[in-house]
């Protein structure tokens, strides 16, 4: 496997973990590293890393998930 690439940086671990769950469900390997910016030493934020060769697919998966209806409309 080639190196890992930062796909996105988040302000909190929770935000990063939500996208991690989406990617894992789509069989895209990934890992979350870092701590939230509100915590001491968290200036760099929380990063979602994917293998370089999976980066384009990961972006497509997250974009499709962001465009999907949440199912809450009209309730």
C-alpha positions as a LaTeX table, in Angstrom:
\begin{tabular}{lrrr}
\hline
Residue & $x$ (\AA) & $y$ (\AA) & $z$ (\AA) \\
\hline
Unk1 & 0.00 & 0.00 & 0.00 \\
Unk2 & 1.22 & 3.48 & $-0.80$ \\
Unk3 & 1.32 & 6.28 & 1.77 \\
Unk4 & $-1.64$ & 7.83 & 3.51 \\
Unk5 & $-3.16$ & 11.14 & 2.42 \\
Unk6 & $-5.08$ & 13.64 & 4.53 \\
Unk7 & $-8.51$ & 13.70 & 2.98 \\
Unk8 & $-10.02$ & 16.30 & 5.30 \\
Unk9 & $-9.33$ & 18.12 & 8.58 \\
Unk10 & $-12.03$ & 18.58 & 11.24 \\
Unk11 & $-12.49$ & 20.64 & 14.37 \\
Unk12 & $-13.66$ & 17.65 & 16.41 \\
Unk13 & $-13.18$ & 13.91 & 16.62 \\
Unk14 & $-16.95$ & 13.36 & 16.34 \\
Unk15 & $-17.13$ & 15.05 & 12.92 \\
Unk16 & $-14.19$ & 13.00 & 11.66 \\
Unk17 & $-15.64$ & 9.76 & 13.03 \\
Unk18 & $-18.93$ & 10.34 & 11.21 \\
Unk19 & $-17.11$ & 10.49 & 7.87 \\
Unk20 & $-14.92$ & 7.53 & 8.90 \\
Unk21 & $-18.06$ & 5.45 & 9.46 \\
Unk22 & $-19.38$ & 6.40 & 6.00 \\
Unk23 & $-16.09$ & 5.43 & 4.35 \\
Unk24 & $-15.77$ & 2.16 & 6.25 \\
Unk25 & $-19.33$ & 1.24 & 5.22 \\
Unk26 & $-18.22$ & 1.78 & 1.59 \\
Unk27 & $-15.14$ & $-0.42$ & 2.18 \\
Unk28 & $-12.73$ & 2.50 & 1.91 \\
Unk29 & $-9.91$ & 2.04 & 4.44 \\
Unk30 & $-9.30$ & 5.07 & 6.61 \\
Unk31 & $-8.03$ & 6.25 & 9.98 \\
Unk32 & $-8.72$ & 9.28 & 12.17 \\
Unk33 & $-5.74$ & 10.91 & 13.90 \\
Unk34 & $-5.31$ & 13.95 & 16.15 \\
Unk35 & $-7.35$ & 15.70 & 18.78 \\
Unk36 & $-9.98$ & 18.41 & 18.56 \\
Unk37 & $-8.92$ & 22.03 & 18.14 \\
Unk38 & $-10.60$ & 22.94 & 21.43 \\
Unk39 & $-8.21$ & 20.66 & 23.30 \\
Unk40 & $-4.69$ & 21.65 & 24.30 \\
Unk41 & $-2.29$ & 20.89 & 21.47 \\
Unk42 & $-5.10$ & 20.50 & 18.96 \\
Unk43 & $-4.18$ & 23.39 & 16.70 \\
Unk44 & $-3.84$ & 21.08 & 13.69 \\
Unk45 & $-7.25$ & 19.53 & 14.28 \\
Unk46 & $-8.37$ & 15.99 & 13.61 \\
Unk47 & $-7.37$ & 14.46 & 10.28 \\
Unk48 & $-9.08$ & 11.75 & 8.24 \\
Unk49 & $-6.43$ & 9.75 & 6.39 \\
Unk50 & $-6.97$ & 7.38 & 3.47 \\
Unk51 & $-4.52$ & 5.44 & 1.28 \\
Unk52 & $-3.39$ & 7.68 & $-1.58$ \\
Unk53 & $-4.82$ & 5.30 & $-4.18$ \\
Unk54 & $-8.26$ & 5.45 & $-2.48$ \\
Unk55 & $-8.45$ & 9.27 & $-2.10$ \\
Unk56 & $-10.53$ & 9.95 & $-5.22$ \\
Unk57 & $-13.05$ & 7.22 & $-4.35$ \\
Unk58 & $-13.23$ & 8.46 & $-0.75$ \\
Unk59 & $-14.09$ & 11.96 & $-1.93$ \\
Unk60 & $-16.81$ & 10.57 & $-4.21$ \\
Unk61 & $-18.29$ & 8.52 & $-1.35$ \\
Unk62 & $-18.35$ & 11.50 & 1.04 \\
Unk63 & $-19.78$ & 13.82 & $-1.64$ \\
Unk64 & $-22.55$ & 11.32 & $-2.42$ \\
Unk65 & $-23.32$ & 10.97 & 1.28 \\
Unk66 & $-23.54$ & 14.74 & 1.72 \\
Unk67 & $-26.01$ & 14.97 & $-1.19$ \\
Unk68 & $-28.19$ & 12.09 & 0.04 \\
Unk69 & $-31.48$ & 13.06 & 1.66 \\
Unk70 & $-31.41$ & 12.66 & 5.43 \\
Unk71 & $-34.98$ & 11.34 & 5.63 \\
Unk72 & $-35.99$ & 14.11 & 8.03 \\
Unk73 & $-37.72$ & 16.34 & 5.50 \\
Unk74 & $-41.39$ & 16.88 & 6.16 \\
Unk75 & $-41.38$ & 15.45 & 9.69 \\
\hline
\end{tabular}
